[in-house]
Amino acid sequence: MTTARHIVALLQSHIDGDEDRFLSVATQLAAHEARQGHGKLAQELRELVDAAKGKSSTVARRGAGPVPMAQPKGELVGLLEARYSDIRLSSMVLKPELQDRLARVLREQRQQERLRARGLSPRRKLLLVGPPGAGKTMTAAALAGELKLPLFTVLYDGLIGKLMGETATRLRLVFDAVAMQRGVYFFDEFDAIGAQRAGPNDVGEIRRVLNSFLQFLENDDGPSLIIAATNHPELLDKALYRRFDDVITYDLPDPSVVQGIIEARLATFDLKSIEWTSVLDSAAHLSQAEVARAADEAAKVAVLDDHDGVTTATLLTALTERRAAIL
């Protein structure tokens, strides 16, 4: 974020009465000045921020509740969908290495003032790559829920225009919102705007949109998280990868994750009779989402049959139906 953009964000947060946001932007401004080599000014700004924090009520000001959410207004209506998320990482069954990488993002976000005070930036631009149903969208919601930030989902039907230059103009509005309102901004099916510039279907307008996105992403130094997700990484322009702080790959679940998903979804049912070997074999090559849906279907059968437990046969039938549905 440039100094001019910091000033705009400071004024906007003051007008909105968002003191948390005001202090957050002031802290970012101090870090920005430190990176520019203005050490004395940066220190003065930090001291003023610390003094302001000392005069306010501690618990409410330091993030006990969610960050206030401003619903999209004016030209942003139709470009962003805003909501709060009650999903947490504990709601997800993940491989340990993936759990660790997401936990690292949360740790850096929660302690970003310590990092910025030393001229360092927390991870805040993430590219999630993997097959459909692997948990990418749920991850964006979980990060927003963990950080108590609003989740803003970019709506491509409103973003992508028919006229030359229209999409890039709307994209600028989205990145202005990224700088002004702290939140998690989620670009799902990112290949819609991130396709290779030299691809077989490349047209001038797509190239301009991608160039604009690359510029906006590189120049952004705000407080928000930007998360892009794609099922087709091979379609993305190679220049995108180095603009993200982290590229996180999602795979289809291994047997331990499959069993964890089923046990989590059926936690209130008796699973003692389940023959896990046959169930896990049947779930091979299904996504996390499909396994969860199969478990839910098995739960419905148990409830309607007035049973306290779920049988192996019921689970196998549900998994077979999910496999047939995606073929």
TAJOWO-V399706 format. One record per backbone hydrogen bond with DSSP energy under -0.5 kcal/mol. NH is the residue of the N-H (numbers start at 0). CO is the residue of the C=O. E is the energy in kcal/mol with one decimal. If there is no record, write none. Layout:
{{NH:CO:E} {NH:CO:E}}
This chain:
{{5:1:-2.2} {6:2:-2.2} {7:3:-2.1} {8:4:-2.6} {9:5:-2.6} {10:6:-2.4} {11:7:-2.5} {12:8:-2.5} {13:9:-1.9} {14:10:-2.5} {15:11:-2.4} {16:12:-0.6} {16:13:-0.7} {17:12:-2.4} {18:16:-1.2} {21:17:-2.2} {22:18:-2.5} {23:19:-2.2} {24:20:-2.6} {25:21:-2.2} {26:22:-2.2} {27:23:-2.1} {28:24:-2.5} {29:25:-2.0} {30:26:-2.2} {31:27:-2.6} {32:28:-2.4} {33:29:-2.0} {34:30:-2.1} {35:31:-1.3} {36:33:-1.4} {37:32:-2.6} {38:36:-1.3} {41:37:-2.4} {42:38:-2.4} {43:39:-2.1} {44:40:-2.4} {45:41:-2.3} {46:42:-2.3} {47:43:-2.0} {48:44:-2.4} {49:45:-2.8} {50:46:-2.2} {51:47:-2.2} {52:48:-2.4} {53:49:-1.9} {54:50:-0.9} {54:51:-0.6} {55:51:-0.6} {55:52:-0.9} {60:56:-1.2} {61:57:-1.4} {62:59:-0.8} {63:58:-1.2} {66:147:-3.0} {69:67:-0.5} {70:68:-0.7} {75:72:-2.2} {76:73:-1.3} {77:79:-0.5} {78:75:-2.5} {79:75:-1.6} {80:152:-2.1} {82:150:-1.5} {90:87:-1.8} {91:88:-1.8} {93:91:-0.7} {98:94:-2.7} {99:95:-2.4} {100:96:-1.7} {101:97:-2.1} {102:98:-2.2} {103:99:-1.9} {104:100:-1.5} {105:101:-2.1} {106:102:-2.5} {107:103:-2.3} {108:104:-2.1} {109:105:-2.7} {110:106:-1.4} {111:108:-1.2} {113:110:-0.5} {114:110:-1.4} {115:111:-3.1} {116:112:-1.9} {117:113:-0.6} {117:114:-1.2} {118:115:-1.9} {119:114:-2.7} {125:123:-0.5} {125:225:-2.7} {126:245:-2.4} {127:125:-0.5} {127:227:-3.5} {128:126:-0.5} {128:247:-2.8} {129:229:-1.7} {133:130:-1.4} {138:134:-1.8} {139:135:-1.8} {140:136:-1.9} {141:137:-2.6} {142:138:-2.7} {143:139:-1.9} {144:140:-2.5} {145:141:-2.9} {146:142:-2.1} {147:143:-0.6} {147:144:-0.6} {148:143:-2.4} {150:82:-3.4} {151:149:-0.6} {151:183:-3.4} {152:80:-2.8} {152:150:-0.6} {153:151:-0.5} {153:185:-2.6} {154:78:-2.7} {155:153:-0.7} {157:154:-0.8} {158:154:-1.7} {159:155:-2.6} {160:158:-0.7} {165:162:-1.8} {166:162:-0.5} {168:164:-1.7} {169:165:-2.0} {170:166:-2.5} {171:167:-1.8} {172:168:-1.4} {173:169:-1.8} {174:170:-2.2} {175:171:-2.1} {176:172:-1.9} {177:173:-2.0} {178:174:-1.6} {179:175:-1.7} {180:176:-3.0} {181:179:-0.6} {183:149:-2.7} {184:182:-0.6} {184:224:-3.2} {185:151:-3.2} {185:183:-0.6} {186:184:-0.6} {186:226:-3.1} {187:185:-0.8} {189:228:-3.3} {191:188:-2.0} {192:189:-1.9} {193:189:-1.7} {194:190:-0.6} {195:234:-2.0} {198:195:-1.3} {201:198:-1.6} {206:202:-2.0} {207:203:-2.1} {208:204:-2.4} {209:205:-2.4} {210:206:-2.4} {211:207:-2.3} {212:208:-2.6} {213:209:-2.7} {214:210:-2.0} {215:211:-2.9} {216:212:-3.0} {217:213:-2.1} {218:214:-2.2} {219:215:-1.3} {224:182:-2.4} {225:123:-3.3} {226:184:-3.1} {226:224:-0.5} {227:125:-2.7} {228:186:-2.5} {229:127:-2.1} {234:231:-1.8} {235:232:-1.1} {236:193:-2.4} {239:236:-1.8} {240:236:-0.5} {240:237:-0.7} {241:237:-0.6} {242:239:-1.6} {243:239:-0.7} {243:240:-1.0} {244:124:-1.9} {245:124:-1.5} {247:126:-2.8} {247:245:-0.5} {248:246:-0.5} {249:128:-3.7} {252:285:-0.5} {256:253:-0.5} {257:253:-2.5} {258:254:-2.6} {259:255:-1.9} {260:256:-2.6} {261:257:-2.4} {262:258:-2.7} {263:259:-2.1} {264:260:-2.6} {265:261:-1.9} {266:263:-1.0} {268:265:-1.9} {269:307:-2.3} {270:268:-0.5} {273:270:-1.5} {275:273:-1.1} {278:274:-1.8} {279:275:-3.0} {280:276:-1.9} {281:277:-1.9} {282:278:-1.5} {283:280:-0.9} {285:282:-2.0} {288:132:-2.2} {290:286:-2.3} {291:287:-2.3} {292:288:-2.2} {293:289:-2.2} {294:290:-2.3} {295:291:-2.1} {296:292:-2.2} {297:293:-2.3} {298:294:-2.1} {299:295:-2.1} {300:296:-1.8} {301:297:-2.0} {302:298:-2.4} {303:299:-2.7} {304:300:-2.0} {305:302:-1.2} {306:301:-3.2} {309:269:-1.8} {314:310:-1.9} {315:311:-2.7} {316:312:-2.3} {317:313:-2.2} {318:314:-2.6} {319:315:-2.3} {320:316:-2.3} {321:317:-2.0} {322:318:-2.2} {323:319:-2.3} {324:320:-1.8} {325:321:-1.1} {326:322:-0.6} {326:323:-0.5}}
